C-alpha cells in the first residue's frame, strides 16, 4: 500500500514540478532589463512588460510580493496622461511616470494597497514603471534619474 501511495504522490509531483518550471521559465523569458541611472550610479531591474490593454488592466493585481529587483513596466504607444489605482493590488508600489526621453515626470512612492484614489502622472508620459514600495527611497531615486529599457516584443 505504501508503494502505491508513493507512486501516486510522485505521479502528481512530477507534472506539478514541470508546470512550475515552465511558469518560471516563461516569467523570466517575459522580462526585460530596465536601468535607472542618476548621480553616476545605475540600478538594474528585470521587469515584466504589460503591453496589451488586458495585461495593463491586470498589472500587479493580487500579487503578494515583488522581488527587490523586479517590477512591471507599462509602455504606451504614444505619450499620454497616465492614471492608475491600487484596487485589488495587495502590496505597496513605487510608480515612476516616465517621459518619452526617459526622464521621470513623477514618482508616487509607497502607494496604498487597495486604494481607489487615482495615482496620476503630472504630464504626458510614455511609460509607467512599478517597483516594490520603498525602492525609490532605498536607492535614492528621484526625478533627476533617467530610465532606459529595450522592449523585445
Phi, psi and omega per residue, in radians:
X1 nan -0.752 3.133
X2 -1.054 -0.714 -3.141
X3 -1.098 -0.686 3.127
X4 -1.145 -0.775 3.129
X5 -1.115 -0.700 3.117
X6 -1.124 -0.773 3.125
X7 -1.099 -0.705 3.116
X8 -1.118 -0.782 3.129
X9 -1.075 -0.750 3.112
X10 -1.130 -0.668 -3.137
X11 -1.141 -0.522 3.073
X12 -1.392 -0.650 -3.037
X13 -1.235 -0.673 -3.087
X14 -1.096 -0.847 3.095
X15 -1.106 -0.619 3.132
X16 -1.146 -0.709 3.111
X17 -1.130 -0.712 3.114
X18 -1.116 -0.708 3.119
X19 -1.112 -0.763 -3.110
X20 -1.201 -0.606 3.092
X21 -1.153 -0.777 3.124
X22 -1.081 -0.705 -3.137
X23 -1.136 -0.745 -3.126
X24 -1.220 -0.643 3.086
X25 -1.139 -0.706 3.123
X26 -1.126 -0.706 -3.132
X27 -1.137 -0.775 -3.123
X28 -1.198 -0.556 3.094
X29 -1.236 -0.431 -3.094
X30 -1.581 0.132 3.133
X31 -1.795 2.708 3.064
X32 -2.251 2.679 3.092
X33 -1.394 2.386 3.037
X34 -2.171 2.326 3.128
X35 -2.050 2.325 3.047
X36 -1.983 2.081 -3.085
X37 -2.089 2.408 3.034
X38 -2.914 2.590 3.067
X39 0.870 0.718 3.085
X40 1.323 0.077 3.098
X41 -2.060 2.700 3.038
X42 -2.395 2.616 3.138
X43 -2.237 2.260 -3.129
X44 -1.824 2.433 3.081
X45 -2.257 2.517 3.023
X46 -1.850 1.896 -2.979
X47 -2.077 2.646 3.011
X48 -1.323 2.719 3.134
X49 -2.006 2.200 3.052
X50 -1.795 1.663 -3.064
X51 -1.607 -0.871 -3.044
X52 -1.357 2.829 3.079
X53 -0.999 -0.712 -3.137
X54 -1.114 -0.794 3.111
X55 -1.114 -0.665 -3.137
X56 -1.231 -0.610 3.078
X57 -1.172 -0.652 -3.140
X58 -1.284 -0.795 3.127
X59 0.842 -2.322 -3.140
X60 -1.788 0.403 3.123
X61 -1.011 2.489 3.052
X62 1.169 0.123 3.050
X63 -1.341 2.455 3.123
X64 -1.746 -0.155 3.099
X65 -2.787 2.908 3.109
X66 -2.573 2.251 3.135
X67 -1.061 2.616 3.135
X68 -1.044 -0.470 3.126
X69 -1.874 0.337 -3.128
X70 -1.990 -3.102 3.109
X71 2.811 -2.826 3.126
X72 -2.547 2.407 3.078
X73 -1.987 2.455 -3.127
X74 -2.040 1.578 3.122
X75 -1.415 2.521 3.124
X76 -1.945 2.597 -3.135
X77 -1.084 -0.682 3.063
X78 -2.479 2.648 -3.088
X79 -0.986 2.511 -3.133
X80 -2.779 2.889 2.982
X81 -1.229 2.258 -3.119
X82 -1.939 2.454 3.107
X83 -2.449 2.231 -3.126
X84 -2.159 2.802 2.960
X85 -2.355 2.987 -2.998
X86 -1.898 0.290 3.126
X87 -0.971 2.298 3.139
X88 1.127 0.191 3.031
X89 -1.663 2.163 -2.968
X90 -1.663 -0.169 -3.085
X91 -2.200 2.607 3.069
X92 -1.214 2.539 -3.122
X93 -2.266 2.666 2.892
X94 -1.739 2.228 3.119
X95 -1.928 2.126 3.090
X96 -1.855 2.033 3.137
X97 -1.597 2.049 -2.931
X98 -1.950 2.222 3.086
X99 -1.313 2.967 -3.113
X100 -1.048 -0.511 -3.126
X101 -1.535 0.093 3.124
X102 1.570 -0.121 3.091
X103 -1.308 2.772 -3.092
X104 -1.685 2.152 3.118
X105 -1.338 -0.753 -3.075
X106 -2.823 2.608 2.997
X107 -2.114 2.125 3.027
X108 -1.764 1.903 -3.048
X109 -1.626 2.491 3.052
X110 0.821 0.963 3.101
X111 -1.030 2.658 -2.984
X112 -1.504 2.069 3.114
X113 -0.960 2.370 3.082
X114 1.402 -0.093 -3.078
X115 -1.211 2.481 3.057
X116 -1.715 0.028 3.078
X117 -1.217 2.229 3.099
X118 -1.122 2.468 3.018
X119 -1.997 1.935 -2.978
X120 -2.067 2.734 3.030
X121 -1.268 2.868 3.080
X122 -1.505 -0.380 -3.130
X123 -2.661 -2.890 -3.141
X124 -1.284 2.348 -3.132
X125 -2.273 2.767 3.134
X126 -1.728 -0.281 -3.115
X127 -2.849 2.815 3.000
X128 -2.238 2.294 3.106
X129 -1.928 2.160 3.081
X130 -1.848 2.216 3.100
X131 -2.153 2.917 3.087
X132 -1.006 2.432 -3.138
X133 -0.960 2.351 3.135
X134 1.624 -0.144 -3.099
X135 -1.104 -0.766 -3.102
X136 -1.063 -0.815 3.139
X137 -1.145 -0.751 -3.109
X138 -1.053 -0.690 -3.091
X139 -1.677 -0.029 3.138
X140 1.265 0.492 -3.126
X141 -1.420 2.255 3.075
X142 -2.369 -2.993 -3.056
X143 -1.189 -0.096 3.085
X144 -1.488 -0.118 -3.103
X145 -1.303 2.779 3.034
X146 -2.033 2.413 -3.125
X147 -2.002 2.270 3.105
X148 -2.287 2.605 3.067
X149 -2.819 2.792 3.039
X150 -2.155 2.047 -3.105
X151 -1.512 1.997 -3.131
X152 -1.612 1.286 -3.071
X153 -0.968 nan nan
